[in-house]
C-alpha cells in the first residue's frame, strides 16, 4: 500500500510517498481502507518532532480518518466488512490502509461524505470537552474565541451557540470573520499579526474588552497563544475561565497577577488524555456531537480538499495559518 511518510524530522516538504506492507488486523482491530484524512495543527508539529509524542520513523501523519472496513480481527463484533466509519487515531492516517482498534471508530452516518466524516471528531470533541468540562460554559454567558476561523475555532463558535452563549469571534481577516458569522458568531474582531509591542498589546486588549462588554468574557477559548494571550486574558470576567488549547503563535508567558485581580482560572485542555482517562465521559460527548450534527447545529466546514500526492501541501497551508475551517486529503475514491 502507499503511504505519505515522515522519514526524518522536518517540514511538509520532507514527506515522501512510499510503499509499505499491507497491515493485518490484530485482536480487537479492523483494517480500514482510508478514503479521507483531515489535517490538523498537530500534523505540523509531529513531523518536526515538536509534538507531545514522537512516533518511531518512518510514520505517516494524519490523526483523523474516514473510510470503509476492509477486514475484521479476532473478537470484533461491533463492526463488519463494508461498514463506513470515522475515527481519530493519533497519527498514521495518510495511508491507503490502517489497522485501528474497533473501539476508536464510529459509524459514518448515511448521507455524510467521507470528507465531512474525517473532519468531525478531533476538533469538535476537543472543543466540547473544553467548553463543558474545563470552561463550564453556561447559557447566557459570553464566549471569546481566538483563531475562530480555524477548525477548532469554528467548532467553538458553533458549539458555543448550541449551548446558548453569546459568541465573540476573533480572527485576522475579513474573509475569516465572514466564515465565523456564517457559523453563527454574534460579533467578530479582526486583529493584526503578532508580534505586538506594548502599545499594540494594550490596544488589542481594549479591542477585546469593547467586544465582550463591560462584564468581560466568561470563557476564553485560545487555540492560538503567543502575543494574543495576554490581551485576551485582560478581557476576562470575574471568575472567568481561560482555556489553553494550542500554541501556533508561540507559547505565551501570562502575568499571573491578572489571574489574582480577576479571580479567574487558566485551564489546560488535553482532549486525548481526557478521552483515555475517562472514556465513558468522552463517549457521552461524542454521542452528543452526533446528535448535534444530525440536528444541523454543527457541521464540519471542509473548505479545501487535496489529492493524496499533495498531502504535504495541506500540512504546509496549516503551518502557514492560512486555513479556514478544515483541510482534508482525499486518499482514495
C-alpha positions as CSV (number, residue, x, y, z in Angstrom):
1,X,0.0,0.0,0.0
2,X,1.0,3.6,-0.5
3,X,1.8,5.9,2.5
4,X,2.8,9.5,2.9
5,X,5.8,9.1,5.2
6,X,8.0,11.2,7.5
7,X,11.4,9.6,7.4
8,X,13.3,12.4,9.0
9,X,12.4,15.5,11.1
10,X,11.4,18.5,9.0
11,X,8.6,20.4,7.3
12,X,6.0,19.1,4.9
13,X,8.5,19.2,2.0
14,X,10.3,16.3,3.6
15,X,7.3,13.9,3.3
16,X,7.6,11.2,0.7
17,X,5.1,8.7,-0.8
18,X,6.4,5.2,-0.4
19,X,5.2,1.6,-0.3
20,X,4.5,-0.2,3.0
21,X,3.3,-3.8,3.6
22,X,-0.5,-4.0,4.0
23,X,-1.5,-4.1,7.6
24,X,-3.1,-7.1,9.3
25,X,-5.8,-6.7,11.8
26,X,-4.8,-7.8,15.3
27,X,-7.1,-8.9,18.1
28,X,-9.8,-6.2,18.6
29,X,-8.8,-4.4,15.4
30,X,-10.2,-3.8,12.0
31,X,-8.5,-2.7,8.7
32,X,-9.8,0.5,7.3
33,X,-9.4,1.4,3.7
34,X,-8.9,5.1,4.2
35,X,-10.9,7.4,2.0
36,X,-10.2,10.8,3.6
37,X,-7.8,12.2,6.2
38,X,-8.3,15.6,7.9
39,X,-5.3,17.8,8.6
40,X,-4.9,19.4,12.0
41,X,-2.1,21.5,13.6
42,X,-0.6,18.5,15.4
43,X,0.3,17.2,12.0
44,X,2.5,20.3,11.6
45,X,4.3,19.6,14.9
46,X,4.6,15.8,14.8
47,X,6.7,15.7,11.6
48,X,9.1,18.3,13.2
49,X,9.4,16.3,16.4
50,X,7.7,19.1,18.3
51,X,4.5,17.3,19.4
52,X,3.8,15.7,22.8
53,X,4.9,12.3,21.5
54,X,7.3,11.2,18.8
55,X,6.3,8.1,16.7
56,X,9.1,5.8,15.5
57,X,10.0,6.6,11.9
58,X,9.0,6.1,9.3
59,X,5.5,7.1,10.1
60,X,2.6,8.8,8.4
61,X,1.0,11.9,9.9
62,X,-2.8,12.3,10.0
63,X,-4.9,11.8,13.1
64,X,-8.4,11.8,11.7
65,X,-9.7,9.4,9.1
66,X,-12.8,8.0,7.5
67,X,-13.1,5.0,5.3
68,X,-14.5,1.5,4.8
69,X,-13.9,-1.5,7.0
70,X,-11.9,-4.0,4.8
71,X,-11.3,-6.8,7.3
72,X,-12.1,-7.6,10.9
73,X,-9.8,-9.1,13.5
74,X,-10.5,-11.6,16.3
75,X,-13.1,-10.6,18.8
76,X,-14.6,-7.7,16.9
77,X,-18.4,-7.8,17.0
78,X,-19.4,-4.1,16.6
79,X,-18.2,-3.7,13.0
80,X,-18.4,-5.6,9.8
81,X,-16.7,-5.6,6.4
82,X,-18.2,-2.8,4.3
83,X,-19.1,-0.5,7.2
84,X,-18.4,3.2,6.7
85,X,-16.5,4.5,9.7
86,X,-14.7,7.6,11.1
87,X,-12.3,8.0,13.9
88,X,-9.2,9.5,15.5
89,X,-6.0,7.5,15.5
90,X,-3.3,9.9,16.8
91,X,-1.2,9.6,13.6
92,X,-0.8,7.2,10.7
93,X,-3.8,8.3,8.7
94,X,-2.2,9.4,5.5
95,X,-2.1,5.8,4.2
96,X,-4.2,3.7,2.0
97,X,-5.0,1.1,4.8
98,X,-4.6,1.3,8.5
99,X,-5.2,-1.1,11.4
100,X,-7.4,0.6,14.1
101,X,-8.8,-0.6,17.4
102,X,-12.5,-1.1,16.8
103,X,-13.3,0.9,19.9
104,X,-11.8,4.0,18.3
105,X,-14.2,4.0,15.4
106,X,-17.8,5.3,14.9
107,X,-20.3,4.7,12.1
108,X,-20.3,7.4,9.5
109,X,-24.0,8.4,9.1
110,X,-25.7,7.8,5.9
111,X,-25.7,10.8,3.6
112,X,-22.5,12.2,5.1
113,X,-19.4,12.3,2.9
114,X,-16.0,10.8,3.8
115,X,-14.5,14.3,3.8
116,X,-17.0,15.5,6.4
117,X,-16.7,12.4,8.5
118,X,-12.9,12.7,8.7
119,X,-13.3,16.3,9.8
120,X,-15.6,15.8,12.7
121,X,-14.2,14.3,15.8
122,X,-10.9,15.9,16.8
123,X,-12.0,19.5,16.6
124,X,-15.5,19.1,18.0
125,X,-14.5,16.5,20.7
126,X,-11.7,18.7,21.8
127,X,-14.0,21.7,21.9
128,X,-17.0,20.2,23.7
129,X,-14.6,18.9,26.4
130,X,-13.0,22.3,26.6
131,X,-16.2,24.3,26.8
132,X,-18.2,22.0,29.2
133,X,-15.6,20.2,31.3
134,X,-12.9,22.8,31.6
135,X,-14.8,26.0,30.8
136,X,-18.2,25.2,32.5
137,X,-19.9,27.3,29.8
138,X,-23.5,28.2,30.7
139,X,-26.4,29.6,28.7
140,X,-26.3,33.4,28.5
141,X,-22.6,33.6,29.2
142,X,-20.1,35.3,26.8
143,X,-17.5,33.2,25.0
144,X,-14.5,34.8,23.3
145,X,-12.9,32.6,20.6
146,X,-9.4,33.3,19.3
147,X,-8.3,32.0,15.9
148,X,-12.0,31.5,15.4
149,X,-11.9,30.6,11.7
150,X,-9.7,27.5,12.1
151,X,-11.1,24.0,12.6
152,X,-11.3,24.1,16.4
153,X,-12.2,27.8,16.3
154,X,-15.3,27.3,14.2
155,X,-16.2,24.3,16.3
156,X,-16.1,26.6,19.3
157,X,-18.3,29.2,17.6
158,X,-20.9,26.5,16.7
159,X,-20.9,24.7,20.0
160,X,-20.9,28.0,21.9
161,X,-24.1,29.0,20.1
162,X,-25.6,25.5,20.5
163,X,-25.0,25.8,24.3
164,X,-26.7,29.3,24.4
165,X,-23.7,31.5,24.7
166,X,-23.0,34.9,23.2
167,X,-20.0,34.3,20.9
168,X,-17.3,36.8,20.0
169,X,-15.0,35.5,17.3
170,X,-11.5,37.0,16.9
171,X,-9.7,36.5,13.6
172,X,-7.0,38.0,11.3
173,X,-9.0,38.9,8.2
174,X,-12.5,39.9,6.9
175,X,-12.7,36.6,5.0
176,X,-12.2,34.7,8.2
177,X,-14.7,37.0,10.0
178,X,-17.3,36.2,7.4
179,X,-16.8,32.5,7.9
180,X,-17.4,33.0,11.7
181,X,-20.6,35.0,11.1
182,X,-21.8,32.2,8.8
183,X,-21.1,29.8,11.7
184,X,-23.3,31.9,14.0
185,X,-20.9,34.3,15.7
186,X,-22.7,37.3,17.3
187,X,-19.7,39.6,16.8
188,X,-16.3,39.5,15.2
189,X,-13.0,41.1,15.8
190,X,-10.2,41.5,13.3
191,X,-6.8,41.7,14.9
192,X,-3.3,42.3,13.4
193,X,-0.5,39.9,13.0
194,X,1.9,39.4,16.0
195,X,4.4,40.2,17.3
196,X,3.0,43.2,19.2
197,X,4.8,45.9,21.1
198,X,3.5,47.2,24.4
199,X,1.2,49.8,22.8
200,X,-0.2,47.3,20.3
201,X,-0.8,44.7,23.0
202,X,-2.7,47.3,25.1
203,X,-4.8,48.4,22.1
204,X,-5.7,44.7,21.4
205,X,-6.8,44.3,25.0
206,X,-9.1,47.3,24.6
207,X,-10.5,45.9,21.4
208,X,-11.3,42.6,23.2
209,X,-12.8,44.4,26.2
210,X,-15.0,46.5,23.9
211,X,-16.3,43.4,22.1
212,X,-17.0,41.2,25.0
213,X,-18.7,44.0,27.0
214,X,-18.3,45.6,30.4
215,X,-18.6,42.3,32.4
216,X,-15.9,40.6,30.4
217,X,-15.7,37.2,28.7
218,X,-16.9,34.3,31.0
219,X,-14.9,31.8,28.9
220,X,-11.9,32.5,26.6
221,X,-11.1,29.7,24.1
222,X,-7.5,30.1,23.0
223,X,-6.0,27.7,20.3
224,X,-3.5,30.4,19.2
225,X,-1.3,31.5,22.1
226,X,1.6,33.9,21.5
227,X,1.2,37.6,21.9
228,X,-2.6,37.2,21.6
229,X,-2.9,35.5,25.0
230,X,-2.3,38.4,27.5
231,X,-4.5,40.9,25.8
232,X,-7.3,38.3,25.7
233,X,-6.8,37.5,29.4
234,X,-7.1,41.2,30.3
235,X,-10.7,41.0,28.9
236,X,-11.8,38.1,31.1
237,X,-14.7,38.3,33.5
238,X,-14.6,38.0,37.3
239,X,-14.1,34.2,37.9
240,X,-13.8,33.6,34.2
241,X,-12.1,30.6,32.6
242,X,-9.2,30.9,30.2
243,X,-8.9,27.7,28.1
244,X,-5.4,26.9,26.8
245,X,-5.9,24.8,23.6
246,X,-2.8,25.3,21.4
247,X,0.2,27.5,20.5
248,X,0.6,28.1,16.7
249,X,1.6,31.7,17.5
250,X,4.1,30.6,20.3
251,X,3.9,29.6,24.0
252,X,2.8,32.7,25.9
253,X,4.0,33.9,29.4
254,X,1.0,35.1,31.2
255,X,1.3,37.7,34.1
256,X,-0.2,35.8,37.0
257,X,-1.2,38.9,38.8
258,X,-4.1,39.2,36.3
259,X,-5.5,35.9,37.5
260,X,-5.5,37.2,41.0
261,X,-7.1,40.5,40.1
262,X,-9.9,38.7,38.2
263,X,-10.1,35.6,40.4
264,X,-10.0,33.7,37.2
265,X,-8.8,30.2,36.2
266,X,-6.3,29.3,33.5
267,X,-7.3,25.8,32.3
268,X,-5.3,23.4,30.2
269,X,-7.2,21.4,27.6
270,X,-5.7,18.0,26.5
271,X,-8.6,16.1,24.9
272,X,-6.6,13.0,24.0
273,X,-5.6,12.4,27.6
274,X,-9.1,13.1,28.8
275,X,-10.5,10.6,26.4
276,X,-8.1,7.9,27.5
277,X,-8.6,8.6,31.2
278,X,-12.4,8.9,31.1
279,X,-13.7,7.0,28.1
280,X,-17.3,7.0,29.4
281,X,-17.4,10.8,29.7
282,X,-15.8,11.1,26.3
283,X,-18.3,8.7,24.7
284,X,-21.2,10.8,26.1
285,X,-19.7,13.9,24.5
286,X,-19.3,12.1,21.2
287,X,-22.9,10.8,21.3
288,X,-24.0,14.4,21.9
289,X,-21.9,15.6,18.9
290,X,-23.6,13.1,16.6
291,X,-27.0,14.4,17.8
292,X,-26.0,18.0,17.2
293,X,-24.6,17.0,13.8
294,X,-27.9,15.3,12.9
295,X,-29.9,18.3,14.1
296,X,-27.8,20.7,12.0
297,X,-26.4,22.6,14.9
298,X,-22.9,21.7,14.0
299,X,-21.4,20.9,10.6
300,X,-17.7,20.4,9.7
301,X,-16.6,23.1,7.3
302,X,-14.3,21.4,4.8
303,X,-13.1,24.3,2.7
304,X,-10.4,22.6,0.7
305,X,-9.5,19.1,-0.4
306,X,-6.1,17.9,-1.6
307,X,-5.1,14.8,-3.5
308,X,-3.1,12.1,-1.7
309,X,0.1,13.2,-3.6
310,X,-0.5,16.8,-2.4
311,X,-1.0,15.9,1.3
312,X,2.2,17.8,2.2
313,X,0.7,20.9,0.7
314,X,-2.3,20.6,3.1
315,X,0.1,20.4,6.1
316,X,2.1,23.4,4.7
317,X,-1.1,25.5,4.4
318,X,-2.0,24.6,8.0
319,X,1.5,25.6,9.1
320,X,1.1,29.0,7.4
321,X,-2.1,29.5,9.4
322,X,-3.9,30.0,6.0
323,X,-6.7,27.5,6.6
324,X,-10.3,28.5,7.1
325,X,-12.3,25.5,8.6
326,X,-10.9,22.1,7.8
327,X,-8.4,20.9,5.2
328,X,-8.9,17.3,4.0
329,X,-6.7,14.9,2.0
330,X,-8.7,12.6,-0.3
331,X,-6.7,9.4,0.0
332,X,-8.9,7.3,-2.3
333,X,-12.2,7.5,-4.2
